[in-house]
Amino acid sequence: MHTLIRHFPALLLATGLSLHSGPAPAAGPTHGEHGMALFGGKDGLYASHLPMFHAPHDYQVVLRLHAADPALDAALKSRLDGKTALWTVAPEKFELDRLAPGARDPLRRFKADLVLGHFEQGGKTQYGGATLVVDQVLLFRQLSPAAKVDSHATYVQVGNGQQRFLIKEIDSRPDFDHIVSYRAAASASTAPVRVAKNGMAEPDAAALAAALNALPSALRGTVYFYTDDLR
């Protein structure tokens, strides 16, 4: 079973999601093109919304998903496979709050271009118009626009078994978005970990490994790190 992020106040296990049918409703406050970082491997694929501190992107959202086309799903899992090369999702526009707990019209699937690199920064589309199926919403929380300082960064773990990913909780302003590929020992804890911040730089890898009770070599590297959108 995939590790769930339990300490966040809003958590949704997506079990009954469906596409909206009939006439399209008027665009709401969370309507937009919600780009995401894409990562994962043979045990599953994940997407993390690239958030900002203003609407319609002021939510930290993490999904477990798969490609509707089995051949494409297998190809993606093989190409990503815990690696640190950045992939992003450039989806069709939708209401982000359709992924919220208790959404009246929850989102089950959407079309997107899958891009090697950042889709807004010169990335190259590898698979155009792919249909992605939302298996589970692991995290959905709205960000506060208020200035806040936290001297430590909290990372939650996504994935099961050995291949996991560490995702930083966005809890300050300014802050940074950070996803790390992590090769866990078989008996490694799945609990969140906290490490001291190094300003707006990536936390020290040795400190992060120590917090995980792991060797530094267990950290395969950074999948995504960005600060500009979270000033």
Backbone torsions as a table, in degrees:
resi	resn	phi	psi	omega
1	MET	NA	141.7	-178.3
2	HIS	-73.2	143.5	178.2
3	THR	-62.3	134.1	177.2
4	LEU	-103.8	147.1	178.3
5	ILE	-90.3	102.6	-167.9
6	ARG	-94.7	-16.4	-170.8
7	HIS	-88.9	-3.6	178.8
8	PHE	-82.6	149.3	-176.7
9	PRO	-70.3	-25.2	-178.7
10	ALA	-122.5	111.7	-176.9
11	LEU	-132.9	131.7	-179.2
12	LEU	-123.2	127.0	168.1
13	LEU	-95.5	109.2	-171.3
14	ALA	-78.9	104.0	-175.8
15	THR	-118.4	-17.3	-177.0
16	GLY	-137.3	50.0	-174.7
17	LEU	-86.4	146.9	179.2
18	SER	-146.7	151.4	174.9
19	LEU	-73.2	147.0	175.1
20	HIS	-66.5	136.2	176.3
21	SER	-117.6	156.1	-178.5
22	GLY	90.3	-169.3	-177.6
23	PRO	-59.1	141.8	-179.5
24	ALA	-70.5	135.1	178.4
25	PRO	-73.5	164.1	175.4
26	ALA	-62.3	145.7	-178.8
27	ALA	-61.2	132.9	179.9
28	GLY	-99.9	-172.5	-173.8
29	PRO	-68.6	-16.2	179.1
30	THR	-109.1	16.1	-178.6
31	HIS	-77.6	132.9	178.0
32	GLY	171.2	-177.0	174.7
33	GLU	-92.0	106.9	-172.2
34	HIS	-99.2	86.4	179.0
35	GLY	-61.8	150.8	-176.6
36	MET	-140.9	151.9	167.3
37	ALA	-84.1	138.2	-178.6
38	LEU	-114.8	132.1	-178.8
39	PHE	-155.5	169.3	179.2
40	GLY	146.0	-153.8	-177.1
41	GLY	-178.5	-157.2	-173.4
42	LYS	-63.1	-23.5	-179.2
43	ASP	-86.8	-8.0	179.3
44	GLY	154.6	162.6	178.8
45	LEU	-115.4	147.6	-177.4
46	TYR	-135.4	153.2	175.1
47	ALA	-136.6	135.5	-179.7
48	SER	-119.8	118.8	178.7
49	HIS	-57.4	138.9	178.8
50	LEU	-90.1	99.4	-167.9
51	PRO	-89.1	166.0	171.7
52	MET	-135.6	176.0	179.5
53	PHE	-95.1	18.0	177.8
54	HIS	-137.5	157.2	179.0
55	ALA	-65.4	148.0	3.4
56	PRO	-93.7	16.5	-171.4
57	HIS	-107.9	16.0	-173.5
58	ASP	-87.3	50.8	177.3
59	TYR	-139.6	139.3	169.8
60	GLN	-96.9	118.8	-174.2
61	VAL	-133.9	131.6	176.9
62	VAL	-127.2	130.7	-177.5
63	LEU	-118.2	147.9	161.1
64	ARG	-103.6	130.7	-174.0
65	LEU	-148.9	176.1	173.1
66	HIS	-148.5	160.1	175.4
67	ALA	-79.7	136.8	-178.1
68	ALA	-63.5	-32.4	177.9
69	ASP	-81.0	115.0	-177.0
70	PRO	-56.8	-37.7	180.0
71	ALA	-65.9	-42.5	178.1
72	LEU	-66.3	-40.6	179.4
73	ASP	-59.7	-45.1	179.5
74	ALA	-65.1	-39.9	-179.8
75	ALA	-64.8	-42.7	179.2
76	LEU	-62.4	-47.0	-179.2
77	LYS	-61.1	-36.7	178.9
78	SER	-71.0	-42.6	-176.7
79	ARG	-71.8	-36.9	-179.4
80	LEU	-79.4	-61.5	172.6
81	ASP	36.1	51.7	175.5
82	GLY	76.7	1.5	-177.9
83	LYS	-73.3	168.9	-174.3
84	THR	-106.2	0.4	174.9
85	ALA	-61.7	132.7	-176.6
86	LEU	-75.3	128.3	168.6
87	TRP	-118.6	145.7	175.3
88	THR	-132.4	160.9	179.2
89	VAL	-111.5	124.0	173.9
90	ALA	-109.3	92.8	-170.9
91	PRO	-88.4	165.4	167.2
92	GLU	-62.4	158.6	-179.0
93	LYS	-70.3	140.6	175.2
94	PHE	-156.3	168.9	176.8
95	GLU	-81.1	118.8	-178.0
96	LEU	-63.9	-31.4	-177.7
97	ASP	-73.5	-0.2	169.8
98	ARG	-72.5	-8.2	174.7
99	LEU	-97.8	0.8	-176.4
100	ALA	-75.2	155.3	173.8
101	PRO	-58.0	131.9	177.1
102	GLY	74.6	15.2	179.1
103	ALA	-57.6	137.6	-177.8
104	ARG	-70.5	-29.3	179.9
105	ASP	-130.0	67.3	-172.8
106	PRO	-63.6	147.7	-176.6
107	LEU	-86.0	125.2	179.2
108	ARG	-102.3	-32.7	-178.4
109	ARG	-155.5	159.5	177.3
110	PHE	-155.4	159.8	178.3
111	LYS	-95.7	147.7	-177.4
112	ALA	-159.8	153.8	166.4
113	ASP	-88.6	136.1	179.6
114	LEU	-104.7	120.8	-165.2
115	VAL	-119.8	131.5	171.9
116	LEU	-84.0	112.0	-171.2
117	GLY	103.5	-173.8	-179.6
118	HIS	-85.8	127.3	-174.3
119	PHE	-64.9	-18.4	177.8
120	GLU	-104.7	2.7	-175.2
121	GLN	-134.2	47.2	173.3
122	GLY	86.7	9.3	177.9
123	GLY	-65.8	158.7	-176.9
124	LYS	-111.4	123.0	179.1
125	THR	-63.6	127.4	177.7
126	GLN	-100.3	-35.2	-178.9
127	TYR	-139.6	112.9	-177.8
128	GLY	-93.8	142.1	174.8
129	GLY	62.5	32.2	179.5
130	ALA	-73.9	146.1	174.0
131	THR	-95.9	121.1	178.3
132	LEU	-106.8	134.6	-177.7
133	VAL	-106.1	126.5	179.8
134	VAL	-81.6	114.7	178.3
135	ASP	-87.5	-36.8	-173.7
136	GLN	-161.7	136.8	172.0
137	VAL	-95.6	107.1	-175.5
138	LEU	-81.1	-29.3	-175.7
139	LEU	-151.5	132.6	174.1
140	PHE	-147.7	110.7	-179.7
141	ARG	-148.9	138.3	179.7
142	GLN	-82.9	142.1	-179.8
143	LEU	-90.8	143.9	176.4
144	SER	-88.5	136.2	179.0
145	PRO	-80.0	-5.9	-176.6
146	ALA	-71.0	143.2	175.3
147	ALA	-63.7	138.0	-178.5
148	LYS	-155.0	143.7	179.8
149	VAL	-119.1	130.2	173.6
150	ASP	-130.9	127.0	-176.7
151	SER	-78.4	-10.0	-179.5
152	HIS	-125.2	155.3	176.7
153	ALA	-111.6	134.5	177.5
154	THR	-103.1	129.3	178.4
155	TYR	-115.8	132.2	174.3
156	VAL	-103.5	157.8	-176.5
157	GLN	-106.6	133.7	177.4
158	VAL	-120.6	136.8	-179.7
159	GLY	113.8	169.4	178.3
160	ASN	-131.0	166.7	-179.5
161	GLY	67.0	-141.6	-175.4
162	GLN	-83.5	-39.1	-178.0
163	GLN	-82.8	111.9	179.3
164	ARG	-131.1	169.2	175.8
165	PHE	-133.5	139.1	177.7
166	LEU	-100.5	127.8	-178.6
167	ILE	-121.5	124.7	-178.7
168	LYS	-75.1	132.3	172.5
169	GLU	-72.1	125.8	177.7
170	ILE	-81.9	107.3	-169.2
171	ASP	-132.8	7.5	-179.3
172	SER	-136.6	168.8	167.9
173	ARG	-143.0	118.6	2.2
174	PRO	-72.4	164.7	-178.9
175	ASP	-153.4	-175.9	178.5
176	PHE	-135.9	150.9	175.7
177	ASP	-97.6	129.1	-172.7
178	HIS	-146.2	127.3	176.3
179	ILE	-128.0	129.6	-175.3
180	VAL	-124.3	134.4	173.7
181	SER	-83.8	133.7	-170.5
182	TYR	-137.9	127.1	177.4
183	ARG	-99.3	102.9	-172.6
184	ALA	-87.7	151.2	170.5
185	ALA	-69.9	158.6	-175.4
186	ALA	-58.6	-33.4	-176.3
187	SER	-101.7	13.2	-175.3
188	ALA	-66.2	142.7	177.4
189	SER	-65.1	151.1	175.9
190	THR	-103.5	8.4	-176.7
191	ALA	-70.9	151.8	173.6
192	PRO	-60.6	155.2	178.2
193	VAL	-128.6	153.4	178.7
194	ARG	-122.8	137.8	177.7
195	VAL	-134.5	155.5	178.4
196	ALA	-67.4	140.0	176.3
197	LYS	-78.4	151.3	174.8
198	ASN	-115.0	63.8	-173.5
199	GLY	62.6	-130.5	178.2
200	MET	-101.2	15.1	177.5
201	ALA	-90.2	165.1	175.9
202	GLU	-61.0	137.2	175.5
203	PRO	-58.0	151.8	-179.8
204	ASP	-59.7	128.1	-176.8
205	ALA	-62.7	-37.1	179.4
206	ALA	-65.1	-37.9	178.9
207	ALA	-68.2	-38.1	178.2
208	LEU	-66.8	-41.5	177.0
209	ALA	-63.0	-41.3	179.2
210	ALA	-62.3	-40.1	179.2
211	ALA	-64.1	-27.8	178.3
212	LEU	-87.7	-2.9	-172.7
213	ASN	55.8	43.3	-177.0
214	ALA	-128.8	162.3	173.0
215	LEU	-73.8	148.5	177.2
216	PRO	-54.3	-31.0	-179.9
217	SER	-66.8	-14.6	178.6
218	ALA	-71.0	-22.1	177.2
219	LEU	-84.2	114.4	-176.0
220	ARG	-79.7	-17.0	176.0
221	GLY	131.6	175.0	-178.3
222	THR	-82.1	128.9	174.4
223	VAL	-86.6	-40.8	-176.6
224	TYR	-151.6	134.0	174.4
225	PHE	-146.3	126.0	-176.7
226	TYR	-154.2	141.4	-178.9
227	THR	-121.7	-27.7	-168.4
228	ASP	-59.3	-34.6	-176.7
229	ASP	-82.5	-2.8	-174.5
230	LEU	-122.2	32.9	177.8
231	ARG	-79.3	NA	NA
